[in-house]
Amino acid sequence: MVALVDVRRLTPRTDAVLADSRLAAAERSLGRSIVLAAVRHAQDRARSGEIEPDEVADAAFDGLPPLAASLTPVINATGVLLHTNLGRAPLSAAARAAVQAAAGCTDLEFDLASGLRGRRGRGMLAALAAAVPTAQAVHVVNNNAAALVLAATALAAGREIIISRGELIEIGDGFRLPELIESTGAKIREVGTTNRTSAADYTAAIGPQTAFILKVHPSNYRIEGFTSSASVAELAGLSVPVIGDIGSGLLRPHPLLPDEPDATSWLGAGAALVTASGDKLLGGPQAGLLLGRSELIIALARHPLARALRVDKLTVAALEATLAGPRPPVAEALATDPRQLEQRVRTLAESLADASIDARPQDSSAAVGGGGAPGLNLASAAVSLPAELAEPLRAGQPVRRGTMPAVVGRLEDGRLLLDLRAVDPADDELLQAAVIAAAG
């Protein structure tokens, strides 16, 4: 007589699998819950007959994520320098090192010399003030929308803010500027029309309830044709303060971005306060920068809402290193010579072709993105690949195992383009390896 054994009963117990030395080591770095989930998934595969019972430990180990967090490293080959969905500005090596140093205990609010409480983020604020000498004082909150909310709450709650109808923008993910401002208790006084607003329109709207004029740079679109708007210099001559939202985080004029406003120029033109983003053209972490007159900055920094909007120690470290350290990746990408990009693309395409991959060099056009310099095309170059490589490059097995970063390009005319404008040259070999792995 032959006895049949249900193979599912041979699936090893959880404690036996967890005793595997590889999984025990992973538990110390990733945590028990993550390792336990991988073990149970492997056990289910064995019970379903997908793998053999003696393969459970191997399958569990192979199924472990590389990090305890679910965020996946990505090489941005889209040609959009500041891709919002990919986290906007990549941090510089100096900023990353600063974040690592700040991850433990640090003198965030402690004076090591005296042993007493110190000013929070003093180095970050000093670096920001040095970067924009025209600002009498500076403050930092957790994003640019928070900077506007703080300004409206502290300076205009129950009063009016004058703004052009052409600047009542939607700032992304469905959030609209009018709703954001009205949530603070301030009232919006619209002036002008969608395409034309003059200084006289603002003058006529000023009254006893006016708190300030808000000048917003519509950074993610352009209106062309029969248009006009009042400059900051024109508005600064009126009887109420002008607060300017430049959005993109450009602190000084940039030769490649002549139409992009910057904090230094707007303050020099008479703006009382300028707000900006830290994670766009500045190239740092997400943050809201406030620069301007001392009395206004002090009023904002001392408002109770400022405590709810303050930045954490990792942002403090990354922002200071971005401001005081070497040129960040976004600035490097803007300054890249297109001829160097063409050479990099040719080299990469030739190496991939040697690996029997259909790779061709192609001229390309990149964009700033992130709500900066709309309509500006940057000459670039890309490697053209078969479109079917797009999915394995984004989420293939090497990416899921953590042995390769995800690579995101763009589909154009039935081909996958990997634009190198936003790719660090130091990552070219890694990009090549990722493509070969995805093709294999």
C-alpha positions in Angstrom: 0.0 0.0 0.0 1.3 3.5 -0.9 0.5 6.4 1.4 0.1 9.7 -0.3 1.4 12.8 1.6 -0.1 16.2 1.0 2.9 18.4 0.1 1.2 21.3 1.8 1.8 19.6 5.2 5.5 19.7 4.5 5.5 23.5 4.5 8.0 24.5 7.3 6.7 26.3 10.4 7.2 30.0 10.7 9.6 29.8 13.6 11.8 27.3 11.7 11.9 29.6 8.7 12.7 32.7 10.8 15.6 30.8 12.3 17.4 31.0 8.9 20.5 33.1 9.4 19.8 35.3 6.5 16.3 36.1 7.7 17.5 36.6 11.3 19.9 39.2 10.0 17.2 40.8 7.9 15.0 41.0 10.9 17.6 43.2 12.7 17.8 45.6 9.8 14.2 45.6 8.5 12.1 44.7 11.5 10.1 41.6 12.4 6.8 42.6 10.7 8.4 43.0 7.2 10.4 39.7 7.5 7.3 37.9 8.8 5.2 39.1 5.9 7.8 37.8 3.4 7.9 34.4 5.2 4.1 34.0 5.2 3.9 35.0 1.6 6.5 32.3 0.8 4.6 29.7 2.9 1.4 30.5 0.9 3.3 29.9 -2.3 4.5 26.5 -1.1 1.0 25.6 0.0 -0.3 26.5 -3.4 2.3 24.3 -5.1 4.1 27.3 -6.7 7.4 26.5 -5.0 8.7 23.4 -3.1 8.5 23.4 0.7 12.3 23.4 1.0 12.4 26.6 -1.0 10.4 28.7 1.5 13.4 30.3 3.2 15.0 31.2 -0.1 11.8 32.7 -1.5 11.2 34.7 1.7 14.7 36.1 1.5 14.4 36.9 -2.2 11.1 38.7 -1.4 12.5 41.0 1.2 12.6 44.7 0.3 16.0 46.5 0.4 14.8 49.1 2.9 12.2 49.3 5.7 10.6 52.2 3.8 8.6 51.6 0.6 10.1 54.5 -1.4 12.2 53.2 -4.3 15.3 55.0 -5.7 14.6 56.3 -9.2 16.8 57.5 -12.0 14.9 60.4 -13.6 15.4 60.1 -17.3 12.1 61.9 -18.2 13.8 65.1 -19.3 11.9 67.0 -16.6 14.5 68.4 -14.2 12.1 69.0 -11.4 9.6 66.1 -11.7 7.0 66.6 -8.9 6.0 62.9 -9.0 9.6 61.9 -8.5 10.2 64.2 -5.5 11.3 67.3 -7.4 14.9 68.3 -6.7 17.4 65.6 -5.9 19.6 66.6 -3.0 23.3 67.3 -3.5 25.9 65.0 -2.0 26.6 67.6 0.7 22.9 67.8 1.6 22.6 64.0 1.8 25.6 63.8 4.0 24.1 66.6 6.2 20.8 64.6 6.5 22.8 61.5 7.5 24.6 63.5 10.2 21.4 65.0 11.5 19.6 61.7 11.6 20.9 61.0 15.2 21.1 63.4 18.1 22.3 66.9 17.0 22.6 70.4 18.4 19.3 71.5 16.7 18.3 73.8 19.6 21.4 73.5 21.8 24.5 75.7 22.2 27.4 73.3 22.7 29.7 76.1 23.9 27.5 77.3 26.7 25.5 74.2 27.4 22.3 76.2 27.1 19.3 76.2 24.7 20.2 77.6 21.3 18.3 79.1 18.4 16.7 76.5 16.3 18.2 76.2 12.8 20.5 79.1 13.3 23.0 77.9 10.7 20.2 77.3 8.1 18.8 80.8 8.6 22.3 82.4 8.4 22.9 80.6 5.2 19.6 81.7 3.7 20.2 85.3 4.8 23.7 85.2 3.2 22.2 83.9 0.0 19.7 86.8 -0.2 21.4 89.9 1.3 18.5 92.2 0.2 16.3 90.5 2.8 16.3 92.1 6.2 15.3 88.9 7.8 14.3 85.3 6.9 12.2 82.4 8.1 11.6 78.9 6.9 8.4 76.7 7.1 7.6 73.3 5.7 6.5 74.4 2.1 5.6 77.4 0.0 1.8 76.9 0.6 2.5 77.0 4.3 4.5 80.3 3.8 1.4 81.9 2.2 -0.9 80.5 4.8 1.2 81.9 7.6 1.5 85.3 5.9 -2.3 85.5 5.3 -3.1 84.3 8.8 -0.7 86.5 10.7 -1.1 89.7 8.6 -4.6 89.5 7.0 -7.0 87.4 9.1 -10.4 89.2 8.9 -9.1 91.7 6.4 -8.6 91.8 2.6 -5.9 90.6 0.3 -5.9 92.2 -3.1 -4.9 89.9 -6.0 -5.3 89.9 -9.8 -7.8 87.6 -11.3 -5.1 86.3 -13.6 -3.1 85.1 -10.6 -5.8 83.0 -8.8 -4.0 79.8 -9.7 -4.4 76.2 -8.9 -1.1 75.0 -7.3 -1.3 71.3 -7.9 -3.3 68.2 -6.8 -6.5 70.2 -6.9 -5.4 72.8 -4.3 -6.5 76.3 -5.4 -5.0 79.5 -4.2 -8.3 81.3 -3.4 -9.5 78.4 -1.2 -6.1 78.2 0.5 -6.2 81.9 1.4 -9.8 81.9 2.5 -9.1 79.1 4.9 -7.0 81.5 6.9 -9.9 83.9 7.5 -8.7 86.5 5.1 -10.9 87.8 2.3 -9.8 88.0 -1.3 -10.4 91.2 -3.3 -10.1 90.3 -7.0 -9.0 93.1 -9.4 -8.5 93.3 -13.1 -9.2 90.6 -15.6 -7.7 87.2 -16.4 -5.4 88.6 -19.1 -4.9 92.3 -18.1 -4.5 93.9 -14.7 -3.0 97.4 -14.2 -1.6 99.2 -11.2 -4.7 101.4 -11.3 -6.8 98.4 -10.6 -5.0 97.7 -7.4 -5.0 101.4 -6.4 -8.8 101.6 -6.8 -9.3 98.5 -4.6 -7.2 99.7 -1.6 -9.3 100.5 1.4 -9.3 100.5 5.2 -9.6 96.7 5.2 -6.7 96.1 2.9 -3.9 94.1 4.6 -1.6 93.7 1.6 -1.3 93.1 -2.1 -0.4 89.6 -3.2 1.6 89.2 -6.4 1.7 85.6 -7.6 4.0 84.3 -10.3 1.9 81.9 -12.4 4.8 79.5 -12.7 3.2 76.5 -14.4 1.5 78.2 -17.3 1.7 81.2 -19.6 -0.9 83.5 -21.0 0.1 85.0 -24.3 -1.3 87.6 -26.6 -3.3 90.7 -25.4 -1.9 90.7 -21.8 -0.5 93.0 -19.2 0.3 93.0 -15.5 1.5 95.4 -12.9 5.2 94.9 -11.9 6.3 94.6 -8.3 8.0 98.0 -8.6 4.7 99.6 -9.6 2.8 98.0 -6.8 5.5 98.8 -4.2 4.8 102.5 -4.7 1.2 102.0 -3.3 0.2 102.5 0.3 0.0 98.9 1.4 2.7 96.2 1.6 3.3 93.9 -1.4 3.9 90.2 -0.8 5.3 88.2 -3.7 5.1 84.5 -4.3 7.8 83.6 -6.8 7.0 79.9 -6.4 10.0 78.3 -8.1 12.7 79.0 -5.4 15.1 81.0 -7.6 17.0 83.3 -5.2 19.0 85.3 -7.7 18.7 86.0 -11.5 19.7 83.1 -13.7 21.0 83.7 -17.3 19.1 80.7 -18.7 15.9 81.8 -17.1 15.4 85.4 -17.9 11.6 85.3 -17.5 11.7 83.5 -14.1 11.3 85.9 -11.1 13.8 85.7 -8.3 13.7 86.7 -4.6 16.6 89.2 -4.9 15.0 91.1 -7.7 11.6 91.3 -6.2 12.9 92.4 -2.9 15.0 95.0 -4.7 11.9 96.2 -6.5 10.2 96.9 -3.2 8.4 93.8 -2.2 7.9 93.7 1.6 7.9 89.9 1.7 8.8 87.2 -0.8 7.9 83.5 -0.5 9.5 80.6 -2.4 9.9 76.9 -2.5 13.1 75.1 -1.4 12.7 72.0 -3.4 12.5 73.6 -6.9 15.1 75.7 -8.6 17.0 76.2 -5.3 17.6 72.5 -5.5 17.1 71.6 -1.8 14.5 69.9 0.4 10.8 70.8 0.5 10.5 74.0 2.4 8.8 77.4 2.3 11.2 80.3 2.4 10.1 83.7 3.7 12.3 86.7 3.0 11.7 90.4 3.6 11.3 93.2 6.1 12.3 92.5 9.7 9.0 93.5 11.3 7.0 91.2 9.0 9.3 88.2 9.5 9.3 88.7 13.2 5.5 88.8 13.3 5.3 85.6 11.2 7.9 83.8 13.3 6.2 84.6 16.5 2.7 83.7 15.4 1.3 80.5 17.0 0.8 78.9 13.6 4.5 79.1 12.9 5.1 76.3 15.5 2.8 74.0 13.5 4.6 74.8 10.3 8.2 74.6 11.3 10.7 72.3 9.6 12.3 69.2 11.2 16.0 68.7 11.8 16.5 66.8 8.5 15.2 69.7 6.5 17.2 72.1 8.5 20.4 70.2 7.7 19.6 69.6 4.0 18.6 73.2 3.4 21.7 74.7 5.0 24.0 72.3 3.1 22.2 73.2 -0.2 22.6 77.0 0.5 26.2 76.8 1.8 27.5 73.8 -0.1 28.4 73.1 -3.8 26.0 73.6 -6.7 23.1 71.2 -6.4 22.1 68.7 -9.1 19.3 70.9 -10.6 21.8 73.7 -11.1 24.3 71.3 -12.7 21.6 70.0 -15.0 20.6 73.5 -16.0 24.2 74.4 -16.8 25.0 71.2 -18.8 26.5 71.7 -22.2 24.2 69.9 -24.8 27.3 68.7 -26.6 28.4 66.8 -23.5 24.9 65.3 -23.3 25.2 64.1 -26.9 28.6 62.5 -26.2 27.2 60.7 -23.1 24.2 59.5 -25.1 26.4 58.1 -27.9 28.6 56.3 -25.4 25.6 54.8 -23.7 23.8 53.8 -26.9 27.0 52.1 -28.2 27.5 50.1 -25.0 23.8 49.0 -25.1 24.1 48.1 -28.7 27.1 46.0 -27.9 24.8 44.1 -25.5 22.4 43.4 -28.4 19.9 46.0 -27.3 18.1 48.2 -29.9 19.5 51.5 -28.6 19.9 54.7 -30.7 21.0 58.2 -29.9 18.4 60.9 -30.4 18.1 64.6 -30.0 15.7 65.6 -27.3 14.1 68.6 -25.5 14.0 68.9 -21.7 12.0 71.1 -19.4 12.5 72.7 -16.0 9.3 71.3 -14.5 8.1 71.7 -10.9 6.2 74.9 -11.8 9.3 76.7 -13.1 10.0 78.4 -16.5 6.9 77.2 -18.3 7.4 76.9 -22.0 11.2 76.9 -21.9 12.8 74.1 -23.9 16.3 73.0 -23.0 18.3 71.3 -25.7 19.0 67.7 -24.6 19.8 64.2 -25.9 18.3 60.8 -25.2 18.8 57.1 -25.8 15.9 55.7 -27.8 14.9 52.2 -26.7 12.1 49.7 -27.5 8.9 50.8 -25.7 8.5 47.4 -24.1 11.4 48.1 -21.8 9.5 50.9 -20.0 7.7 48.6 -17.6 10.6 46.3 -16.6 12.8 49.4 -16.1 10.2 50.9 -13.7 9.2 47.8 -11.8 11.0 44.7 -13.0 12.4 42.0 -10.7 15.8 43.7 -10.3 14.0 46.9 -9.1 11.8 44.9 -6.7 14.8 43.1 -5.3 16.6 46.4 -4.8 19.6 45.4 -6.9 18.8 48.1 -9.5 17.1 51.5 -9.2 13.9 52.1 -11.1 14.4 54.1 -14.3 11.6 56.4 -15.6 11.8 57.8 -19.1 9.1 59.0 -21.5 7.3 57.3 -24.4 7.4 59.2 -27.6 6.5 58.0 -31.2 6.4 54.4 -30.0 9.8 54.4 -28.4 11.1 54.8 -24.9 13.4 57.9 -24.5 15.9 58.1 -21.7 16.8 61.8 -21.6 20.1 62.4 -19.8 19.6 66.1 -19.0 18.5 65.3 -15.4 20.7 62.2 -15.0 23.9 62.6 -13.0 26.8 61.7 -15.2 28.0 59.5 -12.3 24.9 57.4 -12.8 25.5 56.6 -16.5 27.1 53.2 -15.7 24.3 52.4 -13.3 21.7 53.4 -15.9 23.4 51.1 -18.5 23.3 48.2 -16.0 19.7 48.8 -15.3 18.8 48.8 -19.0 20.7 45.5 -19.6 19.1 43.9 -16.5 15.6 45.0 -17.7 16.3 43.7 -21.2 17.5 40.4 -19.8 
